[in-house]
Amino acid sequence: MAHGRHIKVLGRGDSSLLGDAKRVETMLRELIDILGMRILGEPHMYEVETEIAKLGVEPFEDEGGVTGVCVLSTSHCSIHTWPLRPFFVMDVYSCRDFDTRAVESHLGKLLGGYDLQITDVSHALVYKYEHGTPAHVPVAAPSQPIARA
């Protein structure tokens, strides 16, 4: 059994909306509510200023945009936007299941999201020792590192 649902969303959107930190924060808050999750504290929102010298350079960094992270009672939700591309990457993880179609719909409404690529990586949340203890568990003395094969 997977321990929750974890999706990655890559997409394009309206550049003026992707560069608006308040709009991105509103999108995160509303999405969390739509998915029935609970935010712990306030969203952590950061506006990244554009550095003209770095425009068009790979990896794309400091091209301006918004980074937002919300810590949830069930895990996290984060987004990084690059309005000049206009591109964004979003990550949503919860130990509970949720409807990915609601994520897609909400991104379309609030950020003008289109060409969305949603990848469900929940399969990576299957713990291989779920049904018992492995035959051998590495044990190390307090001052020695654990050897991994």
C-alpha positions in Angstrom: 0.0 0.0 0.0 1.2 3.5 -0.8 1.5 5.9 2.0 -0.7 8.7 0.6 -0.7 10.4 -2.8 2.2 12.4 -4.2 1.9 14.3 -7.5 4.2 16.6 -9.5 2.6 19.1 -11.8 4.5 20.9 -14.6 2.7 23.4 -16.7 2.3 26.8 -18.3 0.1 29.6 -17.2 -0.7 33.3 -17.5 2.6 35.1 -16.9 0.9 38.0 -15.0 -0.7 35.5 -12.6 2.4 33.4 -12.2 4.3 36.5 -11.1 1.8 37.7 -8.6 2.7 36.3 -5.2 -0.7 37.2 -3.6 -2.5 35.3 -6.4 -0.2 32.3 -6.0 -0.8 32.3 -2.3 -4.5 32.5 -2.8 -4.3 29.5 -5.2 -2.4 27.5 -2.6 -4.8 28.3 0.2 -7.9 27.6 -1.8 -6.4 24.4 -3.2 -5.6 23.1 0.2 -9.2 23.8 1.3 -10.7 22.2 -1.8 -8.6 19.0 -1.1 -9.8 18.9 2.5 -6.4 19.5 3.9 -5.3 21.7 6.8 -2.5 24.2 6.6 -0.2 24.5 9.7 0.7 28.2 10.2 1.0 30.6 7.3 2.2 29.9 3.7 5.9 30.7 3.2 5.9 32.9 0.1 8.9 34.3 -1.6 9.2 36.7 -4.6 12.4 36.1 -6.6 13.7 39.2 -8.4 14.7 39.0 -12.0 18.4 39.3 -12.6 18.8 40.5 -16.2 22.3 38.9 -16.5 20.9 35.4 -15.9 18.0 35.6 -18.4 18.1 32.7 -20.8 20.8 30.9 -18.9 20.3 27.2 -17.9 19.4 26.1 -15.4 16.9 28.9 -15.2 17.5 30.6 -11.9 16.9 34.1 -10.8 14.6 34.8 -13.7 12.1 36.1 -11.2 8.9 34.4 -10.1 7.3 33.1 -7.0 8.1 30.3 -4.6 5.5 29.2 -2.2 5.5 26.4 0.4 2.7 25.3 2.7 3.2 22.8 5.5 0.1 20.7 6.0 -1.1 18.5 8.8 -0.9 15.7 6.2 2.4 16.9 4.5 3.1 19.7 2.1 2.2 21.7 -1.1 4.7 23.8 -3.0 5.0 25.7 -6.2 7.8 27.5 -8.1 6.9 29.8 -11.0 8.9 31.4 -13.8 6.5 34.0 -15.4 8.9 34.9 -18.2 8.8 31.3 -19.6 5.7 31.2 -18.5 6.2 27.9 -16.5 5.6 26.4 -13.1 6.3 23.3 -11.1 4.1 22.2 -8.3 4.4 19.4 -5.7 1.5 18.1 -3.6 1.9 15.3 -1.1 -0.5 14.1 1.5 -0.7 10.9 3.6 -4.3 10.8 2.5 -5.7 10.3 -1.0 -7.0 13.4 -3.0 -8.5 14.1 -6.4 -5.8 15.2 -8.9 -8.5 16.5 -11.2 -9.3 19.1 -8.6 -5.7 20.3 -8.7 -5.8 20.5 -12.5 -9.1 22.4 -12.5 -8.0 24.9 -9.8 -4.7 25.6 -11.5 -6.6 26.4 -14.7 -8.9 28.8 -12.9 -6.5 30.7 -10.7 -3.2 30.7 -12.7 -4.5 30.2 -16.2 -2.8 26.8 -16.2 -2.6 24.9 -19.4 -0.5 22.1 -21.0 -0.5 20.5 -17.6 1.6 17.4 -17.1 0.6 15.6 -13.8 2.8 12.8 -12.7 1.6 10.6 -9.8 4.7 9.3 -8.0 2.7 7.7 -5.2 4.2 4.3 -6.2 7.4 5.5 -4.6 5.6 5.7 -1.3 5.3 1.9 -1.0 7.5 0.8 1.9 9.2 -2.4 1.0 9.2 -3.6 4.6 5.5 -3.1 5.1 4.7 -6.7 5.9 7.4 -7.6 8.4 11.0 -7.0 9.1 13.7 -7.7 6.5 15.9 -10.7 7.0 18.9 -8.5 7.8 18.8 -5.0 9.3 22.2 -3.3 9.4 23.2 -2.4 12.9 26.2 -0.2 13.7 28.1 0.7 16.8 27.3 4.3 17.9 30.5 5.6 16.4 30.5 3.7 13.1 28.5 4.4 9.9 26.1 1.9 8.6 27.4 0.1 5.6 24.9 0.0 2.7 25.1 -2.4 -0.2 
